[in-house]
């Protein structure tokens, strides 16, 4: 009985550790994966390295990003995307 009483603080610490660390991290991962799955062409994004640009082409696991005044194109893994700055839901009409 005394062994169980000495184990209670360790069990409480492990439960608190799980509640404080793992649950919020799983929520963050779920939200991040949802953001990656909702990417579309013409969305403006920021990479984890701080590059801001517009998606011009998408494949399964990477995108082509157009950035800067010279319209430099960068091939980037989807996991390198940090945030979506603006999402263009409008259809672009050519004249």
Protein Blocks (a to p, Z undefined) as FASTA:
>chain_A
ZZmmmmmmmmmmmmmmmmmmmmmmmmmmmmmmmmmmmgcehiacddfkopacddfbdcfk
bccddedjkopacdddfklpfbdfbdcfbdcddZZ
